[in-house]
């Protein structure tokens, strides 16, 4: 699923984008693949209300399926639509 279905794609991307679809270990990532987000990135929880941070902390360290990738190459998660995105290098692919 392309997250562009939910988010507008910019006319031009900054240098270095889109990010490579590879995890923290350099393994290729694909939609539907199960990965682990060992630690929530500070950029994800910065300035969020405490209840939102608590909800995100519940998925920390648990297997998550990749919903898709946005135009910047960020990995998106959610069940019926996007919930949050992180950089591909912030996840680790799980064995299949």
C-alpha positions, -999 to 999 in steps of 0.1 A, spaced: 0 0 0 13 34 -9 9 58 20 5 85 -6 -31 73 -7 -34 92 27 -6 117 25 2 141 -3 34 134 -22 57 164 -24 66 178 -59 103 174 -50 120 155 -23 150 167 -3 185 153 -11 188 118 3 151 109 -1 134 86 -6 152 66 21 164 31 11 140 4 21 165 -14 44 163 -20 81 190 -13 108 210 -43 96 207 -35 59 181 -61 52 155 -52 25 121 -43 37 87 -49 20 51 -42 27 35 -68 50 68 -78 64 70 -82 102 96 -60 120 104 -50 155 107 -14 167 130 -20 196 130 16 209 107 44 200 126 72 183 127 105 203 115 123 172 83 102 171 73 109 207 86 144 211 59 169 221 31 142 220 5 141 248 13 115 275 -16 92 264 -3 91 228 32 83 240 17 55 263 -2 40 233 30 40 212 50 25 241 27 -5 240 40 -16 206 77 -10 215 95 -43 211 65 -62 196 63 -76 161 46 -52 137 36 -56 101 47 -29 76 16 -12 62 36 6 35 61 33 27 55 70 23 70 92 -4 100 99 18 107 62 24 95 61 59 80 28 71 43 31 80 23 11 105 -14 7 112 -42 -18 107 -68 0 86 -48 31 78 -16 48 88 -10 53 125 27 62 127 59 62 106 96 58 114 128 57 94 136 22 79 168 21 100 148 23 132 133 -11 127 147 -46 125 133 -73 102 121 -104 119 128 -139 106 101 -153 84 
